[in-house]
Each structure stands twice: as C-alpha cells, then as structure tokens.
C-alpha cells in the first residue's frame, strides 16, 4: 500500500480522505501529542433562527492516548423529554403555572484499542445493554486483512467497567490486496464463506495521496460507488462521493484554509444543495481551536460548539 504523505498542520481537526464523509470529527494526532491534550470536551448549544439559544446540556467528549490517538469518544443524547408543570405564586399572591421540559440523557460511547500504532479493537456501547465490537487484523505490511464484528455482553454490574461475557459473531470480512506499479491498489472483500462480494480500486498521486476510490459489488454489478479528492498544496480541498446503492446521491465537501494553514471553513453539499456551512475559530493565544459554528440553511438552525481542553498538566486548568 502507498503511504499517505501529509503535512503537520497546527489545527486540531484535520480533514482526510478516509474521514471526509464520517459524522465524527477527525483529530490531528501529532498536534494532540505535541500539545499534551488528554481530553477535549465539546459544549453544544442549538439555536433556531430568530429564537433564543437553548442549552440542553449536550456534550461530546474525546479522550486520547499519550501518542495522540483517539482512545474514547462519548456523547450525550436525549432519550426522553419530560414536560413538567409547576405552580408559582406572584408578588400579589396570584397563582400561575409554568411549563418546562426536563431532558433524560443516555451516554453513547465508542472505545478504541491499539497495538503497535494500529487499531485492533473498536467497541461501541449504546448507553444501555448493547455492546458491539469490531476486531482488526493486519499483515506484516500494515494492510488490514480481517475484520470481525461481534455482539458482546458485559458481565460487570458497573457499566463503566467492561468484563467480557459471551460473543456472537455478526460478520467476518477478509481483505486481499493486489498492487499495481501505476499507483493503483485493488482490494477484494470476502465474506465469512470466503467468497468475494466487493472490489475496491484506489488510485494514488505521485505523493501517495488518494485521488479516487471506486467500489463495485459482485452480486449487484450495477451498484457503483466512487470517491474523488482534490488538494490545495498539501491540504485536502475537495472531497466528492457518488453512489447509486439506493438512489443516486452526490455529496461534496469543500475545505478552506487561512494563511497559517488553519482550517476555517467547511461546506457540505448534497446534489449541489448546501446542507451545512461550518466555521472553525482558532485562538491566537495558543493556536488551539476554540469554537465551531455549524449553520444549517435548510432547517434554519445554528449549532454553537465551545471546546474545552484538558492538558493533563499540573498547574494547568481546563479552558
């Protein structure tokens, strides 16, 4: 496989071809390691246009290893909204009722485990009793050769402690690679019966960066999915996706950087319609990302995210 030749930008969040269309943020491990960041907390406030911002105590939390790799990602989600009514007494003795919402939260989490710098296990927990894990195996060249997906049970009475009980195999995929001298790699996907069901062809440029990724399915040859990437200097500038697995969908993300190579604007499109415009605000004092503003022009909403850092150092407080 070709190695991705990146540049160490100062930004905490770093868009890459591998994570361009994922919902979860991708962090720059070199910056996380260099800055000694142990944890980043996103404090989230949602606001509708022409309305007062509502703080629902939503958070996202990212914990990191000493090497700057993501160790755990967890977030609060609203599982239930309880409408409550209270009776109050005014200054003149009059009684009136007030109605407010009380939110009940679940904590959804994913834990990541590494060996020799490679992800070997990713475990998802839905906040209740469901655990799903993916185990990864690699060859001597670092290529992913097998992914096993299990439903698991936790024998611990404490949900913050995981003691593995039984496992039920949900799927088993294997991967075979064929490298071509023209900067092209073909990966064949095989199911648990060792039968091929998909082929992925990746083309790289002279710097080893992904230019196109095309997928074709064996059982449904009419299904095609393709990703295309463009760069500005050494930074990812445009990521595109086209696929017809259900109906034809076209996605496009664009990224803009300032003169300091800091990411400051991201735009997400579907079928040429702007879905989200994301602004990244960096603190000039410590060059760390301080806030993210996500504008949804269709639903006319704004999400404001404030970042708090735990540097894990004596004498340093969260900011």
N, C-alpha and C positions, 0 to 999 in steps of 0.2 A: 504494500500500500504506500501511496505517497504521503508524506508528512505535510500538514498544513503549516505554512510558514507565516506566522502572524507577527504583529508589532506590539510591543508593550505600550499601550496607551495608558494614560493616567486615570481613565474613567473606571468606576466601579462596575458598571453594567457594560457588557461588551457583546454586541450582536455578532453572531457567527452563522455560517450556512447551516450548521447542524441544528441550531436552536431558533432560527428565524421565525418559524411558524408555531412554536410552542407557546402556551399561555404563561408558563413560568419564566421569570427573568433568568438570564444567564450572567454570572458574575465572572470578573476577570481574576483568576486565581493568583496571578503574580502581584496584583495590587492588594488583594486581600492578605496575602502572605507578608508583603513588604510593610504594609500599614499595621500589621498585627491585629487585624479585625477578627474578633471571635464570634460576633453576632451582629446582625442588622435587623432592626425592627421597623416595619412599615406601619405607621399610624394612618388610617384611612378615613376620610370624610367624603361623603357623596352629597352632591348638590344639584337640584334641578334648576333650570334657568328661571330667573325671576322669583326664586324661593330662597328661604333661609337654609343654610347648610345644616345637615342632620348628622350628628355624631352617634353612630350606632356601636361604637367601641369595637369596630372591625380592625383586625391586625393581621399582618403576615410576618413571619419570623424565619430568619435564615441563620443557621449555625454552621460554623466552618471548622475544618481541621487545621492543624498547625501549618500544613502545606498549602492552605488556601482553597481546599476543595470543599464543596458543599457536603455537610455531614447530616443535617436535618432541616427539613422545610415543613413548617406547620402554620396553619391559619385558622381563624375563627370563622365559622359560617352560622348564619341564623337558621336554626332548626324549627323554631316556633315563635310566633308573635302573639303575645297575650295582651288583650285590651283590658285595661283596668279603669275603674271609675272611682273617684274619691269625692267626698262631700266636704266643702270648706265653708268657713264662716267669715263673712266680711267684717269690716270695721263697724258697721252699723247693725251687726247681728243677723244680716240676711244670709241665707244659705244658698250655695250654688254648687253645681257639680262640674268636675273637670275630668276629661278622659285623656289617657295617655297610653302609649304602647310600652310593654316590657318585653325585652328580647331574651330568648333562650338560645344558648350557643352550643355548638359542637366544635371540637378541635380536630381537624383533619390533618394528618401528618404523613410524611414520607422520610424514611431514614436511608442513608447511603453508607456503604462499607467498601473499603478499598484494600487492595493488596498490590504492592509494587507499583503504585500510582495508577492502577486500573480499577474501575468499578466492577466489583464482583457480586454485589447484592444490593437490591433496592426493595425496601419493604414499605408497603402502603397500609395505612390504618384509617378507617373511615370515622373514627371517633367513638364507635360503638363496639361491636364484637367481630367486625370483619377485618381480616388481615390478608393481604395478597403480596407475594414476594416474587421477584424475578432474580434468578441466579445466572451469572455470566461466566463463560469460559473463553480462553484465548489461546492462540497458538504461540509459538516462540517468536514470531514476528510482530505480535501485538494485535493480530486480527481477531475480531470476535468470531468464534466458531460455534457457540451453542448458547441458547437462551432457554431456560426452564422456568415456567410460570406455575406457582403453587398457590392454592388456598391453604392458609395455615390457622392454627388455633394457638391461643396464648394461655398457658397453664397458670400464669401468675394472677393473683387476685388484685394486684396493683397494676392498673393499666399503664403506668409509666415504666414498668419493668416487663420485658418480654422474655418469657420462658417457653421455648418451642414445644408444642404438643404434637399433634399429628399433621401430616401434609397430604394434600390431594392434588395430584398433578393435573393442571388445566390444559397446558400445551407445552410442546417441546419443539423448538426450531433449531435447525443446524444451518451453517453457512459455509459455502465453498467459494474460493476466490480464484480468478484467472486474470493475471496481469498482462497488459499489452505494452509494448515499448512506446506507443504513441501517447502515453499519458492517459490511458484508459484502463479501468478495472471493472470486471464483471463479477457480480456476486450472485450465486444461486441459492435460493432459500428452499430448505427441505423441511417437511413436516415430520411428526413423530413416527410415521411409517417410512421415513427416508425417501419420500417422493418429492420431487421439485414442484413448487407451486408458484414461484415468482422469480424473475430475474431483474437485477438492478445493475445498470451500467452507469458508471461515474466517470466523467471526463475532467481532467485537471489542466490548469495552465502551466506555464514554464516555472512558476514559483511554487507549484504544488498545491494551489488553491482550487477548490471545487468550482467548476464552471457550469456544468449541467449534471443532473441526476435523473435518469429515466427508469421507470418501472413498468414491467409487463407481466401479466398474470397468465399462468398456464391454462387453467380451467376456463377462464373468460378472457380470451385473447383480445377482445375488443376494449377491455379496460386498460387505460394508459394513464400514467401519472408522471409529471415531469416538473423538476425544479430547476431554475436558472438563476445565476448570480452574477452581479456586476460589482466592480470595485472602483474606488476613487483613491489612487495611490495604493496604500496597503489596507485601507478600511473598506468594509462591506458597505456598498452604496445602495444596491437594489437587490431584493430577493423576490422571485416570482414562483408561483405554483399554478399548474393547470392539471385538472383531473376530471374524469368522467365516470367515476365509480357509481355515483347516483345520477345526478345530472351535472352538466358541465359547470365547473366552478373555476374561476380565475382569481387568485389572490396576488397582491403585490404590496410589499413593504419597501419604503424608501427611508434612508438614513442620511442625516446631515450633521457635519462636524464643524466646530469653530476653528479659529486659527491655532488653538492649542491642542487640536486633535481630540477635543472632548465632544462626545455625542450630545447634541442639544435638541434635535427634532427627529421624531419618527412618525411616519404617516402609514396607515394601514388601509388598503383598498380591497374591495370585493367587486368584481365585474365593473371596474372603473369608478365605483362609488366610494367616497371617503367614509370609512367606518369609524376610525379613531385618529386623532392628532395628539401626539404625546410630546410634551416639553420636559426636558431634563435641566434642572437648575443646579449648578455646581458652586460650592462655597469657595470663594477666592482665598479664604484664610488657610484652609487645609487641603484644598483641591479635591475634597470629597463631595460626592453627590448629596445634595441636601434635600431636594424635593422633586416630585414628579407630578405633573398636571396632565390628566387624561381627559380630552374633550371628545364627547360623542355627539356629533352634529345631527344624527338622525333622531335619537331619543332626547336630544337637548339636555344632556347632563354633563356634569364635570366631576371627576374624581380627583381629590387632592390628597397626595401621599407625602407625609413627612418622614424622613429617615432618621433613626436613632442608632448610633454605633456603640458597641461595647468593645473597647480596645483591649480589655483584659489586662490592664497595666495598673500597678499600684500608684495611687495619686491621680489617676485619670478617671473622670466621671463620664457617664453616658452623655451624649449630646443629641 
